[in-house]
Amino acid sequence: MKKKKCRLSDLATVISGIARSQPWVSDFGPRLLDDLEAALSVLVAIACAHALHEKNIGWAAFSAYMVIRSQTATTLRRGLLRIIGTVAGATAACIVPLQILASPAWLAVALMLIGTVTLYLAVTERNGYAWLFIGLTFCMLMTDRLQNPSANLYLFAESRIAEVATGTVCAIVLSAVTTMIVRRPLSGNFLQPSEQSAANHLRCWQTTAFLHALKGGVALAIIPLVWPLIKIPSPVQASITILAVLMIPASRLSSPGSPITTKLAHRFLGCIAGGILAAVGLLACHHSPVAMALLVAIGVIFGKHIENSDTRFVYIGTQFTLAFLVVLVPDTYQSVSVAVGIDRFLGILCGMGLLYPILLIANLAHRWYFGTIGKQ
C-alpha cells in the first residue's frame, strides 16, 4: 500500500511541477516567442509537405519542431546534423543485402549492431545528434520491412529524406526570419544564449556508455524476433522510442538516480497525455483542415511551453508534442484515419514495453555483480 501511495505522490509531484511552470505572462517574452515560433514552424512544414505531395507529413512536422531553437545558428547546426544523419542512415539501410532483410535472425543482428554503435557514438560524440539519426533512420527502414515486406526500400528512404529536409528547411528559414524581425529589434531580451552540448567529448573508450548503448541494441534486436509471434503496431515507432529514450549524454549516465528510468517514465506520461488528447481532438475536428491546424498550433504551444520551463519535467513537454503530432497530423486530409495515428501511438508504447525489461534485467545483473564483488 505504501508503494502505491509513493507512485501516486510522484505523479502528483509531476503534475504540480508542470502546473507551476505554466504561468502565461501577459507581456510578450522570449518563452512565449519560442512557443509561437515552434507552432508556426510546424504548420509551415505541414503546408509545405502537402504542397510537395510528400508521403508521411508527420515527419516534416516532427523535424520542424525538433530542429527549431531560439538561436538561428543552433537551429542551422541541428538541422544540418539531422539531414546528414538521415541521409547516412538511409544509405546504410539501402546497401543491406536482401538475405538479411528476409531473415528475422539476421535482421536482429543488424539492428543490434548498428543500434549499439550509433547510440554509443550519439551519447559520447560532439556531433551525437547526427549519429542518433543514422541509427534512427537505419532502424526505421529495417523495421518497416516487417510490416511492409513488399514495399520499395529505396522509395521509402527517399521519402524520409525529403520529409526531414522539408521540416528542417522550414525551421531554419523561420528561425532566421524571426531573429531578424523580432529578436534583434527587441535587443537582448530575445537573444538567448546558444545551447551547449552535454556530451562528453573525451575521445576515449567509455565502458559505461557502451553498456548503456548495448541495452538499446538488445531491445532493437527483439523487435524482429517477436514479430512472427506478436504483430507489434508500428514497429517503426517502437524502434524510434528505444533509441530516443536512451539518448542521454554519457556525462549523466553515472549521475545519482536513474536518468533512463526517469526519461522512460516522462516519455510515457507525455505520450499518454498527447496521444489521448490528439485522438479526442481528431474526432472532434470532423476532418476539417482548419480545425486540425488550430488544434496542432495549440498542442505545440502547450508542449513547447513545458519543454522551455526551468523544471525537471521538460522531456514530458517534448514527448507530449511528438505523440500529439503522431496521432493528429494525417498524411492526407481526404481520408483522415484515427486508426493510423493510434497504431503509431501503440508502437511507441510497445517500444517502451520492450525496453523496460532489458533495463530491469541489466539493473539486477549490475546489483548482483557488485554485490558478489563486495562479498569477496
C-alpha positions in Angstrom: 0.0 0.0 0.0 2.9 2.3 0.7 4.3 1.7 -2.7 1.1 2.7 -4.4 0.9 5.9 -2.3 4.5 6.7 -3.3 3.7 6.3 -7.0 0.6 8.5 -6.7 2.7 11.0 -4.8 5.3 11.0 -7.6 2.6 11.6 -10.2 1.1 14.4 -8.2 4.6 16.0 -8.0 5.0 15.8 -11.7 1.6 17.4 -12.4 2.1 20.1 -9.8 5.6 20.8 -11.2 4.2 21.2 -14.7 1.4 23.4 -13.5 3.9 25.7 -11.7 5.9 26.0 -14.9 2.9 27.3 -16.9 2.4 30.9 -16.0 1.2 32.6 -19.2 2.8 36.0 -18.7 0.9 39.0 -20.1 4.0 40.5 -21.7 5.4 39.1 -24.9 8.6 37.4 -23.7 11.2 35.1 -25.1 9.5 31.9 -23.8 6.2 32.8 -25.5 8.0 33.7 -28.7 9.7 30.3 -28.7 6.2 28.7 -28.3 4.7 30.6 -31.1 7.8 30.1 -33.3 7.6 26.3 -32.8 3.9 26.2 -33.6 4.4 28.3 -36.8 7.3 26.2 -38.0 5.2 23.0 -37.6 2.3 24.5 -39.5 4.5 25.8 -42.3 6.3 22.4 -42.6 2.9 20.6 -42.8 1.7 23.0 -45.5 5.0 22.6 -47.5 4.9 18.8 -47.2 1.4 18.7 -48.5 2.3 21.1 -51.4 5.2 18.8 -52.3 2.9 15.8 -52.1 5.1 14.0 -49.6 4.0 10.7 -48.2 4.5 11.0 -44.4 3.6 14.5 -43.4 4.2 13.9 -39.7 7.9 13.5 -40.3 8.2 17.0 -41.7 6.2 18.3 -38.7 8.5 16.4 -36.2 11.6 17.7 -37.9 10.5 21.3 -37.8 9.6 21.0 -34.1 12.8 19.3 -33.0 15.2 21.4 -35.1 13.9 25.0 -34.3 15.7 26.8 -31.5 15.8 30.4 -30.3 19.2 30.9 -32.0 19.4 30.6 -35.8 23.0 29.2 -35.6 21.8 26.4 -33.3 18.8 25.7 -35.5 21.1 25.6 -38.6 23.5 23.2 -36.8 20.8 20.9 -35.6 19.2 20.9 -39.0 22.4 20.0 -40.8 23.2 17.2 -38.4 19.7 15.9 -38.7 19.8 15.8 -42.5 23.3 14.4 -42.7 22.3 11.6 -40.2 19.1 10.8 -42.1 20.9 10.6 -45.4 23.7 8.4 -44.0 21.3 6.1 -42.2 19.1 5.7 -45.3 22.1 5.0 -47.4 23.3 2.3 -44.9 19.9 0.7 -44.9 19.7 0.6 -48.7 23.0 -1.3 -49.1 22.0 -4.1 -46.7 21.8 -7.4 -48.6 18.4 -8.8 -49.2 19.2 -12.0 -47.4 19.5 -10.1 -44.1 16.2 -8.3 -44.7 14.5 -11.7 -45.3 15.8 -13.3 -42.1 14.4 -12.2 -38.7 17.6 -13.5 -37.1 20.0 -11.6 -39.3 17.8 -8.6 -39.2 18.0 -8.7 -35.4 21.8 -8.9 -35.6 21.9 -5.9 -37.9 19.7 -3.8 -35.7 21.7 -4.8 -32.6 25.0 -3.9 -34.2 24.0 -0.6 -35.9 21.8 0.4 -33.0 24.6 -0.2 -30.4 27.3 1.5 -32.4 25.3 4.6 -33.4 23.8 5.0 -29.9 27.3 4.8 -28.3 28.6 7.5 -30.6 25.4 9.5 -30.1 25.9 9.8 -26.4 29.7 10.3 -26.5 30.5 12.4 -29.5 30.1 16.1 -30.0 28.0 15.6 -33.2 25.9 12.9 -31.5 22.7 14.3 -33.0 23.9 13.1 -36.4 24.8 9.7 -35.1 21.4 9.4 -33.4 19.7 9.9 -36.8 22.0 7.5 -38.6 20.7 4.9 -36.1 17.1 6.1 -36.1 16.8 6.1 -39.9 18.6 2.8 -40.4 16.4 1.1 -37.8 13.3 2.8 -39.1 13.8 1.5 -42.6 14.7 -2.0 -41.4 11.7 -2.4 -39.1 9.3 -1.1 -41.7 10.2 -4.2 -43.7 8.5 -6.3 -41.1 5.2 -4.5 -41.7 5.6 -3.9 -45.4 7.9 -6.6 -46.8 6.9 -5.8 -50.4 7.5 -2.0 -50.1 10.3 -0.4 -52.1 13.0 0.3 -49.6 14.7 2.9 -51.9 11.5 4.9 -52.3 10.9 4.8 -48.6 14.4 6.1 -48.0 14.0 8.9 -50.5 10.6 9.8 -48.9 12.1 10.0 -45.4 15.0 12.2 -46.6 12.6 14.6 -48.4 10.3 14.9 -45.4 13.1 15.5 -42.9 14.6 18.1 -45.3 11.3 19.9 -45.7 10.7 20.3 -42.0 14.3 21.2 -41.3 14.5 23.9 -44.0 11.2 25.4 -42.8 12.5 25.6 -39.3 15.8 27.2 -40.4 14.1 29.8 -42.6 11.5 30.7 -40.0 14.2 30.9 -37.2 16.2 33.3 -39.4 13.2 35.4 -40.2 12.0 35.8 -36.6 15.5 36.6 -35.5 15.8 39.5 -37.9 12.2 40.8 -37.5 11.6 40.2 -33.8 14.6 39.1 -31.7 17.2 41.6 -32.9 14.9 44.7 -33.0 13.9 44.0 -29.4 17.6 43.6 -28.3 19.0 41.2 -25.8 15.7 40.2 -24.2 15.0 38.0 -27.2 18.6 36.8 -27.9 19.0 33.8 -25.7 22.4 32.0 -25.5 23.1 29.1 -27.7 22.6 25.5 -26.4 25.6 23.8 -25.1 26.0 20.1 -25.8 26.2 18.0 -22.6 28.0 15.1 -24.3 31.4 14.0 -23.1 33.9 14.9 -25.7 36.8 12.9 -24.3 37.9 10.7 -27.1 38.5 7.5 -25.1 36.6 4.3 -24.6 33.7 4.6 -22.2 32.6 1.2 -20.9 29.5 2.7 -19.1 28.3 4.3 -22.3 28.9 1.1 -24.3 26.8 -1.0 -21.8 24.1 1.7 -22.0 24.1 1.5 -25.8 24.1 -2.3 -25.7 20.8 -2.2 -23.9 19.3 -0.3 -26.8 20.8 -2.7 -29.3 19.3 -5.8 -27.4 15.9 -4.1 -27.3 16.0 -3.3 -31.0 17.0 -6.9 -31.8 14.0 -8.2 -30.0 11.6 -6.5 -32.5 12.1 -8.8 -35.5 12.4 -11.9 -33.2 9.0 -11.4 -31.6 7.3 -10.1 -34.8 6.2 -13.6 -36.0 4.5 -14.1 -32.6 3.3 -10.6 -31.8 2.4 -8.2 -34.6 3.7 -5.0 -33.0 1.7 -2.0 -34.1 4.1 0.3 -35.9 7.5 -1.4 -35.3 9.0 1.8 -36.7 7.7 3.8 -33.8 8.9 1.1 -31.4 12.5 1.3 -32.7 12.4 5.1 -32.6 11.2 5.1 -29.0 14.0 2.7 -27.9 16.8 5.0 -29.3 15.1 8.2 -28.2 14.7 7.2 -24.6 18.4 6.1 -24.4 19.7 9.3 -25.9 21.3 10.5 -22.7 24.7 12.3 -22.6 27.5 10.0 -21.3 28.3 12.5 -18.6 24.8 11.9 -17.0 24.9 8.0 -17.0 26.7 7.8 -13.7 24.7 10.5 -12.0 22.6 9.7 -8.9 19.3 8.2 -9.5 18.2 6.5 -12.8 18.1 9.0 -15.7 17.0 6.3 -18.1 14.0 5.2 -15.9 13.0 8.8 -15.3 13.2 9.6 -19.0 11.2 6.5 -19.8 8.5 7.5 -17.2 8.4 11.0 -18.6 8.1 9.8 -22.1 5.2 7.5 -21.1 3.4 10.3 -19.3 3.9 12.8 -22.2 2.9 10.3 -24.8 -0.2 9.1 -23.0 -1.4 12.7 -22.5 -0.5 13.8 -26.0 -1.9 10.7 -27.7 -5.2 10.7 -25.9 -5.8 14.5 -26.4 -4.9 14.2 -30.0 -7.3 11.3 -30.6 -10.1 13.1 -29.0 -9.3 16.3 -30.9 -9.1 14.4 -34.2 -12.6 13.0 -33.7 -13.9 16.4 -32.7 -12.4 18.2 -35.8 -14.6 16.2 -38.2 -11.9 16.1 -40.9 -11.7 19.9 -41.0 -8.2 21.0 -42.1 -8.7 24.4 -40.4 -9.8 22.9 -37.1 -6.9 20.4 -37.2 -4.4 23.2 -37.9 -5.7 25.2 -35.0 -5.5 22.2 -32.7 -1.9 21.4 -33.9 -0.9 25.0 -33.0 -2.5 24.8 -29.5 -0.9 21.4 -28.8 2.6 22.5 -30.0 2.4 25.7 -27.9 1.4 23.9 -24.8 4.1 21.2 -25.2 6.8 23.7 -26.1 5.9 25.8 -23.1 6.6 22.8 -20.8 9.8 22.0 -22.7 11.0 25.6 -22.2 10.3 25.5 -18.4 13.1 25.5 -15.8 11.8 22.3 -14.2 13.0 18.7 -14.5 9.9 17.8 -16.5 10.9 19.3 -19.8 11.1 15.9 -21.5 7.4 15.4 -20.8 6.7 18.5 -23.0 8.8 17.2 -25.9 7.1 13.8 -25.8 3.6 15.3 -25.4 4.1 17.3 -28.6 5.6 14.4 -30.6 2.8 12.0 -29.6 0.3 14.7 -30.2 1.6 15.2 -33.8 1.9 11.4 -34.4 -1.8 11.0 -33.8 -3.2 14.3 -35.1 -1.2 15.0 -38.3 -2.7 13.0 -41.2 -0.9 12.0 -44.3 -3.9 13.2 -46.3 -6.9 15.2 -45.5 -9.0 13.3 -48.0 -9.1 10.2 -45.7 -8.3 11.1 -42.2 -8.0 8.0 -40.1 -7.8 7.8 -36.3 -6.7 4.2 -36.6 -3.4 5.1 -38.3 -2.5 7.5 -35.5 -3.5 5.1 -32.8 -1.3 2.4 -34.4 1.7 4.7 -34.3 0.9 5.6 -30.7 0.7 2.0 -29.7 4.0 1.4 -31.4 5.6 4.0 -29.0 4.1 2.1 -26.0 5.4 -1.2 -27.4 8.9 0.3 -27.7 8.7 1.2 -24.0 7.4 -2.2 -23.2 10.3 -3.9 -24.9 13.0 -1.6 -23.4 11.8 -1.7 -19.8 12.5 -5.5 -19.1 16.0 -5.0 -20.6 16.7 -2.1 -18.2 15.3 -4.1 -15.3 17.4 -7.2 -16.1 20.6 -5.0 -16.6 20.0 -3.3 -13.3 19.5 -6.6 -11.4 22.7 -8.0 -13.1 24.6 -4.9 -12.1 23.5 -5.2 -8.4 24.3 -8.9 -8.3 27.7 -8.4 -9.8 28.8 -5.7 -7.4 27.1 -7.5 -4.5 29.2 -10.5 -5.3 32.4 -8.4 -5.7 31.7 -6.8 -2.3 31.5 -10.1 -0.5 34.9 -11.3 -1.8 
